[in-house]
Amino acid sequence: MKKNQHIVPRKDRWAVKKEHGKKASRVFDDKIDAVFYGKDISEKDNGCVVIHDSNAKFQEVTCSPYERSWF
């Protein structure tokens, strides 16, 4: 099942959260580390990474190369 990961700001850090999740799976000091972690998880779950900017607005969406959006 497809599970999207969101990279969201949390105070002065960056959190990786499952879509519709309440808690972060991990929190990082640097945004790039959070993005790499989120991409790794999303590839395993055949999902996408939704990256937010520092104001929590959508910045970018990247999907696994194996994403099958027509399902």
Order of alpha helices (4+ residues) and beta strands (2+ residues): beta-beta-beta-alpha-beta-beta
